[in-house]
Amino acid sequence: MAEHPSLVFHKSSYSTTRQECVEVAEFSAGAAVRDSERPVAGHLVFPAHEWAALLVVVTR
């Protein structure tokens, strides 16, 4: 997926200080996730209900 100029990515607080870095851009309809080392490779978009469900599971 091509980069969308209105998305503002930030490093996930769940990323480690090593090389495993995930960046997230949250927006009203959901969230986009990408690899911080390869941002030009694109991102995955999740609808808001799927993103919320994922956060519930990973923050237990």
Distance bins in CASP14 RR format, pairs under 12 A and 6 or more apart:
PFRMAT RR
TARGET T0000
AUTHOR 0000-0000-0000
RMODE 2
METHOD distances of the structure
MODEL  1
1 7 0 0 0 0 0 1 0 0 0 0 0
1 25 0 0 0 0 0 1 0 0 0 0 0
1 32 0 0 0 0 1 0 0 0 0 0 0
1 33 0 0 0 0 0 1 0 0 0 0 0
1 34 0 0 0 0 1 0 0 0 0 0 0
1 39 0 0 0 0 0 1 0 0 0 0 0
1 40 0 0 0 0 0 1 0 0 0 0 0
1 41 0 0 0 0 1 0 0 0 0 0 0
1 42 1 0 1 0 0 0 0 0 0 0 0
1 43 1 0 1 0 0 0 0 0 0 0 0
1 44 1 0 0 1 0 0 0 0 0 0 0
1 45 1 0 0 1 0 0 0 0 0 0 0
2 32 0 0 0 0 0 1 0 0 0 0 0
2 34 0 0 0 0 0 1 0 0 0 0 0
2 39 0 0 0 0 0 1 0 0 0 0 0
2 40 0 0 0 0 1 0 0 0 0 0 0
2 41 0 0 0 0 0 1 0 0 0 0 0
2 42 1 0 0 1 0 0 0 0 0 0 0
2 43 0 0 0 0 1 0 0 0 0 0 0
2 45 0 0 0 0 0 1 0 0 0 0 0
3 9 0 0 0 0 1 0 0 0 0 0 0
3 23 0 0 0 0 0 1 0 0 0 0 0
3 25 0 0 0 0 0 1 0 0 0 0 0
3 32 0 0 0 0 1 0 0 0 0 0 0
3 34 0 0 0 0 1 0 0 0 0 0 0
3 38 0 0 0 0 0 1 0 0 0 0 0
3 39 1 0 0 1 0 0 0 0 0 0 0
3 40 1 0 0 1 0 0 0 0 0 0 0
3 41 0 0 0 0 1 0 0 0 0 0 0
3 42 1 0 0 1 0 0 0 0 0 0 0
3 43 1 0 0 1 0 0 0 0 0 0 0
4 25 0 0 0 0 1 0 0 0 0 0 0
4 27 0 0 0 0 1 0 0 0 0 0 0
4 29 0 0 0 0 0 1 0 0 0 0 0
4 32 1 0 0 1 0 0 0 0 0 0 0
4 34 0 0 0 0 0 1 0 0 0 0 0
4 39 0 0 0 0 0 1 0 0 0 0 0
4 42 0 0 0 0 1 0 0 0 0 0 0
4 43 0 0 0 0 1 0 0 0 0 0 0
4 45 0 0 0 0 1 0 0 0 0 0 0
5 25 0 0 0 0 0 1 0 0 0 0 0
6 25 0 0 0 0 1 0 0 0 0 0 0
6 27 1 0 0 1 0 0 0 0 0 0 0
6 28 0 0 0 0 0 1 0 0 0 0 0
6 29 0 0 0 0 0 1 0 0 0 0 0
6 32 0 0 0 0 0 1 0 0 0 0 0
7 23 0 0 0 0 1 0 0 0 0 0 0
7 24 0 0 0 0 1 0 0 0 0 0 0
7 25 1 1 0 0 0 0 0 0 0 0 0
7 26 0 0 0 0 1 0 0 0 0 0 0
7 27 1 0 0 1 0 0 0 0 0 0 0
7 28 0 0 0 0 0 1 0 0 0 0 0
7 29 0 0 0 0 0 1 0 0 0 0 0
7 30 0 0 0 0 0 1 0 0 0 0 0
7 31 0 0 0 0 1 0 0 0 0 0 0
7 32 1 0 1 0 0 0 0 0 0 0 0
7 33 0 0 0 0 0 1 0 0 0 0 0
7 34 0 0 0 0 1 0 0 0 0 0 0
7 39 0 0 0 0 0 1 0 0 0 0 0
7 42 0 0 0 0 0 1 0 0 0 0 0
7 43 1 0 0 1 0 0 0 0 0 0 0
7 44 0 0 0 0 0 1 0 0 0 0 0
7 45 0 0 0 0 1 0 0 0 0 0 0
8 23 0 0 0 0 1 0 0 0 0 0 0
8 24 0 0 0 0 1 0 0 0 0 0 0
8 25 1 0 1 0 0 0 0 0 0 0 0
8 26 0 0 0 0 1 0 0 0 0 0 0
8 27 0 0 0 0 1 0 0 0 0 0 0
8 31 0 0 0 0 0 1 0 0 0 0 0
8 32 0 0 0 0 1 0 0 0 0 0 0
8 34 0 0 0 0 0 1 0 0 0 0 0
9 15 0 0 0 0 0 1 0 0 0 0 0
9 21 0 0 0 0 0 1 0 0 0 0 0
9 22 0 0 0 0 1 0 0 0 0 0 0
9 23 1 0 1 0 0 0 0 0 0 0 0
9 24 1 0 0 1 0 0 0 0 0 0 0
9 25 1 0 1 0 0 0 0 0 0 0 0
9 26 0 0 0 0 1 0 0 0 0 0 0
9 27 0 0 0 0 0 1 0 0 0 0 0
9 31 0 0 0 0 0 1 0 0 0 0 0
9 32 1 0 0 1 0 0 0 0 0 0 0
9 33 0 0 0 0 1 0 0 0 0 0 0
9 34 1 0 0 1 0 0 0 0 0 0 0
9 35 0 0 0 0 0 1 0 0 0 0 0
9 36 1 0 0 1 0 0 0 0 0 0 0
9 39 1 0 0 1 0 0 0 0 0 0 0
9 42 0 0 0 0 0 1 0 0 0 0 0
9 43 1 0 0 1 0 0 0 0 0 0 0
10 21 0 0 0 0 0 1 0 0 0 0 0
10 22 0 0 0 0 0 1 0 0 0 0 0
10 23 1 0 0 1 0 0 0 0 0 0 0
10 24 1 0 0 1 0 0 0 0 0 0 0
10 25 1 0 0 1 0 0 0 0 0 0 0
10 26 0 0 0 0 1 0 0 0 0 0 0
10 31 0 0 0 0 0 1 0 0 0 0 0
10 32 0 0 0 0 0 1 0 0 0 0 0
10 33 0 0 0 0 0 1 0 0 0 0 0
10 34 0 0 0 0 0 1 0 0 0 0 0
10 36 0 0 0 0 1 0 0 0 0 0 0
11 17 0 0 0 0 0 1 0 0 0 0 0
11 20 0 0 0 0 0 1 0 0 0 0 0
11 21 1 0 1 0 0 0 0 0 0 0 0
11 22 1 0 0 1 0 0 0 0 0 0 0
11 23 1 0 1 0 0 0 0 0 0 0 0
11 24 0 0 0 0 1 0 0 0 0 0 0
11 25 0 0 0 0 0 1 0 0 0 0 0
11 33 0 0 0 0 0 1 0 0 0 0 0
11 34 0 0 0 0 0 1 0 0 0 0 0
11 35 0 0 0 0 0 1 0 0 0 0 0
11 36 1 0 0 1 0 0 0 0 0 0 0
11 37 0 0 0 0 0 1 0 0 0 0 0
11 39 0 0 0 0 0 1 0 0 0 0 0
12 20 0 0 0 0 1 0 0 0 0 0 0
12 21 1 0 0 1 0 0 0 0 0 0 0
12 22 1 0 1 0 0 0 0 0 0 0 0
12 23 1 0 0 1 0 0 0 0 0 0 0
12 24 1 0 1 0 0 0 0 0 0 0 0
12 25 0 0 0 0 0 1 0 0 0 0 0
12 26 0 0 0 0 0 1 0 0 0 0 0
12 31 0 0 0 0 0 1 0 0 0 0 0
12 32 0 0 0 0 0 1 0 0 0 0 0
12 33 0 0 0 0 1 0 0 0 0 0 0
12 34 0 0 0 0 0 1 0 0 0 0 0
12 35 0 0 0 0 0 1 0 0 0 0 0
12 36 0 0 0 0 1 0 0 0 0 0 0
12 54 0 0 0 0 0 1 0 0 0 0 0
12 55 0 0 0 0 0 1 0 0 0 0 0
12 58 0 0 0 0 0 1 0 0 0 0 0
12 59 0 0 0 0 0 1 0 0 0 0 0
13 21 0 0 0 0 0 1 0 0 0 0 0
13 22 0 0 0 0 1 0 0 0 0 0 0
13 23 0 0 0 0 0 1 0 0 0 0 0
13 24 0 0 0 0 1 0 0 0 0 0 0
13 55 0 0 0 0 0 1 0 0 0 0 0
13 58 0 0 0 0 0 1 0 0 0 0 0
13 59 0 0 0 0 0 1 0 0 0 0 0
14 20 0 0 0 0 1 0 0 0 0 0 0
14 21 0 0 0 0 1 0 0 0 0 0 0
14 22 1 0 0 1 0 0 0 0 0 0 0
14 23 0 0 0 0 0 1 0 0 0 0 0
14 24 0 0 0 0 1 0 0 0 0 0 0
14 33 0 0 0 0 0 1 0 0 0 0 0
14 54 0 0 0 0 0 1 0 0 0 0 0
14 55 0 0 0 0 0 1 0 0 0 0 0
14 58 1 0 0 1 0 0 0 0 0 0 0
14 59 0 0 0 0 1 0 0 0 0 0 0
15 21 1 0 1 0 0 0 0 0 0 0 0
15 22 1 0 1 0 0 0 0 0 0 0 0
15 23 0 0 0 0 1 0 0 0 0 0 0
15 24 0 0 0 0 1 0 0 0 0 0 0
15 33 0 0 0 0 0 1 0 0 0 0 0
15 34 0 0 0 0 0 1 0 0 0 0 0
15 35 0 0 0 0 0 1 0 0 0 0 0
15 36 1 0 0 1 0 0 0 0 0 0 0
15 37 0 0 0 0 0 1 0 0 0 0 0
16 22 0 0 0 0 1 0 0 0 0 0 0
16 36 0 0 0 0 0 1 0 0 0 0 0
18 36 0 0 0 0 0 1 0 0 0 0 0
18 37 0 0 0 0 0 1 0 0 0 0 0
19 35 0 0 0 0 1 0 0 0 0 0 0
19 36 0 0 0 0 1 0 0 0 0 0 0
19 37 1 0 0 1 0 0 0 0 0 0 0
19 38 0 0 0 0 0 1 0 0 0 0 0
20 35 0 0 0 0 1 0 0 0 0 0 0
20 36 0 0 0 0 1 0 0 0 0 0 0
20 37 0 0 0 0 1 0 0 0 0 0 0
21 33 0 0 0 0 0 1 0 0 0 0 0
21 34 0 0 0 0 1 0 0 0 0 0 0
21 35 1 0 0 1 0 0 0 0 0 0 0
21 36 1 1 0 0 0 0 0 0 0 0 0
21 37 1 0 0 1 0 0 0 0 0 0 0
21 38 0 0 0 0 0 1 0 0 0 0 0
21 39 0 0 0 0 0 1 0 0 0 0 0
22 31 0 0 0 0 0 1 0 0 0 0 0
22 32 0 0 0 0 0 1 0 0 0 0 0
22 33 1 0 0 1 0 0 0 0 0 0 0
22 34 1 0 0 1 0 0 0 0 0 0 0
22 35 1 0 0 1 0 0 0 0 0 0 0
22 36 1 0 0 1 0 0 0 0 0 0 0
22 37 0 0 0 0 0 1 0 0 0 0 0
22 38 0 0 0 0 0 1 0 0 0 0 0
22 39 0 0 0 0 0 1 0 0 0 0 0
22 43 0 0 0 0 0 1 0 0 0 0 0
22 44 0 0 0 0 0 1 0 0 0 0 0
22 54 0 0 0 0 0 1 0 0 0 0 0
22 58 0 0 0 0 0 1 0 0 0 0 0
23 31 0 0 0 0 0 1 0 0 0 0 0
23 32 0 0 0 0 1 0 0 0 0 0 0
23 33 1 0 0 1 0 0 0 0 0 0 0
23 34 1 0 1 0 0 0 0 0 0 0 0
23 35 1 0 0 1 0 0 0 0 0 0 0
23 36 1 0 1 0 0 0 0 0 0 0 0
23 37 0 0 0 0 1 0 0 0 0 0 0
23 38 0 0 0 0 0 1 0 0 0 0 0
23 39 1 0 0 1 0 0 0 0 0 0 0
23 41 0 0 0 0 0 1 0 0 0 0 0
23 42 0 0 0 0 0 1 0 0 0 0 0
23 43 0 0 0 0 1 0 0 0 0 0 0
23 44 0 0 0 0 0 1 0 0 0 0 0
24 30 0 0 0 0 0 1 0 0 0 0 0
24 31 1 0 1 0 0 0 0 0 0 0 0
24 32 1 0 0 1 0 0 0 0 0 0 0
24 33 1 0 1 0 0 0 0 0 0 0 0
24 34 0 0 0 0 1 0 0 0 0 0 0
24 35 0 0 0 0 0 1 0 0 0 0 0
24 36 0 0 0 0 0 1 0 0 0 0 0
24 43 0 0 0 0 1 0 0 0 0 0 0
24 44 0 0 0 0 0 1 0 0 0 0 0
24 45 0 0 0 0 0 1 0 0 0 0 0
24 46 0 0 0 0 1 0 0 0 0 0 0
24 51 0 0 0 0 1 0 0 0 0 0 0
24 54 0 0 0 0 0 1 0 0 0 0 0
24 55 0 0 0 0 0 1 0 0 0 0 0
24 58 0 0 0 0 0 1 0 0 0 0 0
25 31 1 0 0 1 0 0 0 0 0 0 0
25 32 1 0 1 0 0 0 0 0 0 0 0
25 33 0 0 0 0 1 0 0 0 0 0 0
25 34 1 0 0 1 0 0 0 0 0 0 0
25 36 0 0 0 0 0 1 0 0 0 0 0
25 39 0 0 0 0 0 1 0 0 0 0 0
25 42 0 0 0 0 0 1 0 0 0 0 0
25 43 1 0 0 1 0 0 0 0 0 0 0
25 44 0 0 0 0 0 1 0 0 0 0 0
25 45 0 0 0 0 1 0 0 0 0 0 0
25 46 0 0 0 0 0 1 0 0 0 0 0
25 51 0 0 0 0 0 1 0 0 0 0 0
26 32 0 0 0 0 1 0 0 0 0 0 0
26 33 0 0 0 0 1 0 0 0 0 0 0
26 45 0 0 0 0 0 1 0 0 0 0 0
26 46 0 0 0 0 1 0 0 0 0 0 0
26 48 0 0 0 0 1 0 0 0 0 0 0
26 51 1 0 0 1 0 0 0 0 0 0 0
26 52 0 0 0 0 0 1 0 0 0 0 0
26 55 0 0 0 0 0 1 0 0 0 0 0
27 43 0 0 0 0 0 1 0 0 0 0 0
27 45 0 0 0 0 1 0 0 0 0 0 0
27 46 0 0 0 0 0 1 0 0 0 0 0
27 47 0 0 0 0 0 1 0 0 0 0 0
27 48 0 0 0 0 1 0 0 0 0 0 0
27 51 0 0 0 0 1 0 0 0 0 0 0
28 47 0 0 0 0 0 1 0 0 0 0 0
28 48 1 0 0 1 0 0 0 0 0 0 0
28 51 0 0 0 0 0 1 0 0 0 0 0
29 45 0 0 0 0 1 0 0 0 0 0 0
29 46 0 0 0 0 1 0 0 0 0 0 0
29 47 1 0 0 1 0 0 0 0 0 0 0
29 48 1 0 1 0 0 0 0 0 0 0 0
29 49 0 0 0 0 0 1 0 0 0 0 0
29 50 0 0 0 0 0 1 0 0 0 0 0
29 51 0 0 0 0 1 0 0 0 0 0 0
29 52 0 0 0 0 0 1 0 0 0 0 0
30 43 0 0 0 0 0 1 0 0 0 0 0
30 44 0 0 0 0 0 1 0 0 0 0 0
30 45 1 0 0 1 0 0 0 0 0 0 0
30 46 1 0 1 0 0 0 0 0 0 0 0
30 47 1 0 1 0 0 0 0 0 0 0 0
30 48 1 0 1 0 0 0 0 0 0 0 0
30 49 0 0 0 0 1 0 0 0 0 0 0
30 50 1 0 0 1 0 0 0 0 0 0 0
30 51 1 0 1 0 0 0 0 0 0 0 0
30 52 0 0 0 0 1 0 0 0 0 0 0
30 53 0 0 0 0 0 1 0 0 0 0 0
30 54 0 0 0 0 0 1 0 0 0 0 0
30 55 0 0 0 0 0 1 0 0 0 0 0
31 43 0 0 0 0 1 0 0 0 0 0 0
31 44 0 0 0 0 1 0 0 0 0 0 0
31 45 1 0 0 1 0 0 0 0 0 0 0
31 46 1 0 1 0 0 0 0 0 0 0 0
31 47 0 0 0 0 1 0 0 0 0 0 0
31 48 1 0 0 1 0 0 0 0 0 0 0
31 49 0 0 0 0 0 1 0 0 0 0 0
31 50 0 0 0 0 1 0 0 0 0 0 0
31 51 1 0 1 0 0 0 0 0 0 0 0
31 52 0 0 0 0 1 0 0 0 0 0 0
31 53 0 0 0 0 0 1 0 0 0 0 0
31 54 0 0 0 0 1 0 0 0 0 0 0
31 55 0 0 0 0 1 0 0 0 0 0 0
32 39 0 0 0 0 0 1 0 0 0 0 0
32 42 0 0 0 0 1 0 0 0 0 0 0
32 43 1 0 1 0 0 0 0 0 0 0 0
32 44 1 0 0 1 0 0 0 0 0 0 0
32 45 1 0 1 0 0 0 0 0 0 0 0
32 46 1 0 0 1 0 0 0 0 0 0 0
32 47 0 0 0 0 0 1 0 0 0 0 0
32 48 0 0 0 0 0 1 0 0 0 0 0
32 51 0 0 0 0 1 0 0 0 0 0 0
33 39 0 0 0 0 0 1 0 0 0 0 0
33 41 0 0 0 0 0 1 0 0 0 0 0
33 42 0 0 0 0 1 0 0 0 0 0 0
33 43 1 0 0 1 0 0 0 0 0 0 0
33 44 1 0 1 0 0 0 0 0 0 0 0
33 45 0 0 0 0 1 0 0 0 0 0 0
33 46 1 0 0 1 0 0 0 0 0 0 0
33 50 0 0 0 0 0 1 0 0 0 0 0
33 51 0 0 0 0 1 0 0 0 0 0 0
33 54 0 0 0 0 1 0 0 0 0 0 0
33 55 0 0 0 0 0 1 0 0 0 0 0
33 58 0 0 0 0 0 1 0 0 0 0 0
34 40 0 0 0 0 1 0 0 0 0 0 0
34 41 1 0 0 1 0 0 0 0 0 0 0
34 42 1 0 1 0 0 0 0 0 0 0 0
34 43 1 1 0 0 0 0 0 0 0 0 0
34 44 1 0 0 1 0 0 0 0 0 0 0
34 45 0 0 0 0 0 1 0 0 0 0 0
34 46 0 0 0 0 0 1 0 0 0 0 0
35 41 1 0 0 1 0 0 0 0 0 0 0
35 42 0 0 0 0 1 0 0 0 0 0 0
35 43 0 0 0 0 1 0 0 0 0 0 0
35 44 0 0 0 0 1 0 0 0 0 0 0
36 42 0 0 0 0 0 1 0 0 0 0 0
36 43 0 0 0 0 0 1 0 0 0 0 0
44 50 0 0 0 0 0 1 0 0 0 0 0
44 51 0 0 0 0 0 1 0 0 0 0 0
44 54 0 0 0 0 0 1 0 0 0 0 0
45 51 0 0 0 0 1 0 0 0 0 0 0
46 52 0 0 0 0 1 0 0 0 0 0 0
46 53 0 0 0 0 1 0 0 0 0 0 0
46 54 1 0 0 1 0 0 0 0 0 0 0
46 55 0 0 0 0 0 1 0 0 0 0 0
47 53 0 0 0 0 1 0 0 0 0 0 0
47 54 0 0 0 0 0 1 0 0 0 0 0
48 54 0 0 0 0 0 1 0 0 0 0 0
48 55 0 0 0 0 0 1 0 0 0 0 0
49 55 0 0 0 0 0 1 0 0 0 0 0
49 56 0 0 0 0 0 1 0 0 0 0 0
50 56 0 0 0 0 0 1 0 0 0 0 0
50 57 0 0 0 0 0 1 0 0 0 0 0
51 57 0 0 0 0 0 1 0 0 0 0 0
51 58 0 0 0 0 0 1 0 0 0 0 0
52 58 0 0 0 0 0 1 0 0 0 0 0
52 59 0 0 0 0 0 1 0 0 0 0 0
53 59 0 0 0 0 0 1 0 0 0 0 0
53 60 0 0 0 0 0 1 0 0 0 0 0
54 60 0 0 0 0 0 1 0 0 0 0 0
END
